[in-house]
Amino acid sequence: MPTPRQRTDPGAGVQRSLFDDTDDDAAAPRPAPWRRFDDGRRRFDYLLRRARRRSIGIRVDERGVVVSAPNWVALRQVHDVLADKADWVQRQLTLRAQRGAALHSARIDWRDGGTLPFLGRVLTLRLAATATARHDDELRLALPADSDSARLRDAAQAWMQNEAGALFAARCAHFAQRLGVTVRAVRLSSARTRWGSASADGTVRLNWRLLHFSPGLVDYVIAHEIAHLREMNHGPRFWETVGELFPDWSDARAQLRRSVLPPW
């Protein structure tokens, strides 16, 4: 199943300052310094790490650009690899910046009047003396007016998980009946790296935070997992099976990959 987060590292690459005239000691490891790559067209800072390895590698993560190079490799060789991979590095930095901005924009303000994305709509959070329930575009939480953000978040999570359990069970039954397979159990998942999974024994697990997305994306994920009850692989027959249940699976798959979950 596609994952909430997908990243690809190049097989080889590295980051290193273009104009760095420091002589490299080929024998002894050095502290990992931040350096600047600048060839007049591409510019970025990177962390150079010396290690016992055979090749130069580049990784772009939460720290920025990290270059790992063998102890014996000269700075000029590091620069040559950086120059070759500089466009890729800048694309990855741009993507990370865009994703960071999207995550910031998606952040939920846990207070009375805050908003919660729910099945393609936006619910306004309200504190109420009545039982927790949804009323049109409001989610009224049975909490005191002085409740802190953690209590709001926990109450909203409990409500969403209850809604997810009911919805997922109904949609799994719907798609299973269409395909002629048996779902023995539907479980909620809080996995950080998977939207769902299916076991050969008929157990389907689905991430409850899918409720932040539209009903169509929820149905795509469920159809994907139900199709696994017939084809426990990702071969051509599997995707044909997904197409029987959800004809627009390709568009939904692409949309899901672009989607950003609100940070909890």
Buried (B, 14 or more C-beta within 10 A) or exposed (E): BBEBEEEEEBEEBBBBBBEBEEEBEEEEEEEBEEBBBBEEEBEBBBBBBBEEEEEBBBBBEEEBBBBBBBBEBEBEBBBBBBBBBBEBBBEBBEEBEEBEEBEEEBEBEBEBEBBBBBBEEEBBBBBBEEEBEEEEEBBBBBBEEEBEEEBBBBBBBEBBBEBBBEBBBEBBEBBBEEBEBEBEEBBBBEBEEBBBBBBEEBBBBBBBBBBBBBEBBBBBBBBBBBBBBBBEEEEEEBBEBBBBBBEEBEEBBEBBEEBBBBEE
